[in-house]
Amino acid sequence: TNGSHIDDSPMHSPPPVDAVDAGVTSFSYDNPIQELTANEVVILLEDCNFQFSNNWEKLTARLKVPKDERTKQKQQIMIDRNYTGALEELVDFWIRKGDHPTWQKLISAVEFYEQTTAESMRKKLGIISEECQVRLQRRCEDNMLRELSFIIPDFTAVAPFFITTADIEDIEKTFFCNGEKIHEMLWKWRERKGRYATYLSLVHIFRKIKMDNVAHFVQENIEEPVNILFEEMCFPLKKNETELHQLEDYNMKIRKRFASIVLQIRKSLLKRNIDPTDLKLYLLGIVGRCEKIDRAKNLGDIFLALYKHQSWFNFGLYEAIIEEFGGEEEKEELENYKNELSAYLKQSLIEIPNPIQQHDSGNQTRFVLKVPDYKEGLPNLSG
């Protein structure tokens, strides 16, 4: 059955992260499918544009190949100018006699001289860097789930790997658009997995079902957890455990509501055939210089850039987009959301902490949150 793919362990006692999708081996830290041989190393280096003539000796020295072996190859190069052959001979020596040679050790050595080449090697082999390993252990942010709803093409094909058969049937009855189904599926998956709903878990699932392009997208677009400070302030210690659980549920509903509005905005822009260049120029006119927006080539790129600077409690640019390009339906939805958010904040914030300062802006009051990259205020929220 469809449910056979699902780990139905309770949320309070999920399996360890390493056990999630344990059948996936092609995306482990240091165990790519490709066998480590000198010939395969040279082929991969060529594919990744390694500068053989400039860096063959530096690389092999970093791999601690003895100097006398490198000198032999240097003498041979003076005869035949075959840098590739020299590197292959020395890599073969390293594989046979080096200290536990691995692809990751090789890539780390390459990275010391050619970072772009090293990144290309990791992508081709499916190896995750140490820095990326740390980032992948984070719990998925709302924006990632929202963006994936535009990328994953078929709800029916992927749903059995994320949610139960009962959940699938419920979503099929409730939603008609594929993107909305995907979005609901991912929210249910994250809620069920709790803190184990990490980016790494997503990558493993997409690798397992042969959606490598989606796995790569997740890996390349991990967000910094900039919402943490604000959310901690929304769950003050003065409240008892029952009230905190109620606020957490309330918080999830608010964030999910905002996510659905952003989906609606993007769908509306697509439906109205809004030129991405017009939208880009409009946003740059508001924010000034923004490299990510400036480099955007399509609507998806623009929304990815917005995700880095806007959130469920800080959405001035989305409001500006609706005012300029949206219809009455989107304006009404956002106005209703702002009222809901205002009510939530009044209930959850017992007192205004220091990071939030009150400002007067004409006839409206804003709360400005002092966290990285979130420089807009809470639009039209009353105190």
CORGIHU-V318181 format. One record per backbone hydrogen bond with DSSP energy under -1.0 kcal/mol. CO is the residue of the C=O (numbers start at 1). NH is the residue of the N-H. Records with the same first field share a line. If there is no record, write none. Layout:
CO = NH + NH
This chain:
1 = 4
2 = 5
3 = 6
10 = 13
16 = 19
17 = 20
19 = 22
21 = 24
25 = 28
35 = 37
37 = 41
38 = 42
39 = 43
40 = 44
41 = 45
42 = 46
43 = 47
44 = 48
45 = 50
46 = 49
50 = 52
51 = 55
52 = 56
55 = 59
56 = 60
57 = 61
58 = 62
59 = 63
60 = 65
61 = 64
66 = 70
67 = 71
68 = 72
69 = 73
70 = 74
71 = 75
72 = 76
73 = 77
74 = 78
76 = 79 + 80
77 = 81
81 = 83
82 = 86
83 = 87
84 = 88
85 = 89
86 = 90
87 = 91
88 = 92
89 = 93
90 = 94
91 = 95
92 = 96
93 = 97
94 = 98
98 = 100
102 = 106
103 = 107
104 = 108
105 = 109
106 = 110
107 = 111
110 = 113 + 114
114 = 118
115 = 119
116 = 120
117 = 121
118 = 122
119 = 123
120 = 124
121 = 125
122 = 126 + 127
129 = 133
130 = 134
131 = 135
132 = 136
135 = 138
136 = 200
138 = 199
141 = 145
142 = 146
143 = 147
144 = 148
145 = 149
147 = 150
148 = 152
154 = 158
155 = 159
158 = 161
159 = 162 + 163
164 = 168
165 = 169
166 = 170
167 = 171
168 = 172
169 = 173
170 = 174
171 = 175
177 = 181
178 = 182
179 = 183
180 = 184
181 = 185
182 = 186
183 = 187
184 = 188
185 = 189
186 = 190
187 = 191
188 = 192
189 = 193
190 = 194
193 = 196
194 = 197
196 = 198
197 = 140
198 = 202
199 = 203
200 = 204
201 = 205
202 = 206
203 = 207
204 = 208
205 = 209
206 = 211
207 = 210
211 = 215
212 = 216
213 = 217
214 = 218
215 = 219
216 = 220
224 = 226
227 = 231
228 = 232
229 = 233
230 = 234
236 = 239
240 = 244
241 = 245
242 = 246
243 = 247
244 = 248
245 = 249
246 = 250
247 = 251
248 = 252
249 = 253
250 = 254
251 = 255
252 = 256
253 = 257
254 = 258
255 = 259
256 = 260
257 = 261
258 = 262
259 = 263
260 = 264
261 = 265
262 = 266
263 = 267
264 = 268
265 = 269
266 = 270
267 = 271
268 = 272
269 = 274
270 = 273
275 = 279
276 = 280
277 = 281
278 = 282
279 = 283
280 = 284
281 = 285
283 = 287
284 = 288
290 = 294
291 = 295
298 = 302
299 = 303
300 = 304
301 = 305
302 = 306
303 = 307
306 = 309 + 310
311 = 314
314 = 311
315 = 319
316 = 320
317 = 321
318 = 322
319 = 323
320 = 324
321 = 325
322 = 326
327 = 331
328 = 332
329 = 333
330 = 334
331 = 335
332 = 336
333 = 337
334 = 338
335 = 339
336 = 340
337 = 341
338 = 342
339 = 343
340 = 344
341 = 345
342 = 346
343 = 347
344 = 348
345 = 349
353 = 356
355 = 370
357 = 368
359 = 366
361 = 364
364 = 361
366 = 359
367 = 378
368 = 357
369 = 371
371 = 374
378 = 381
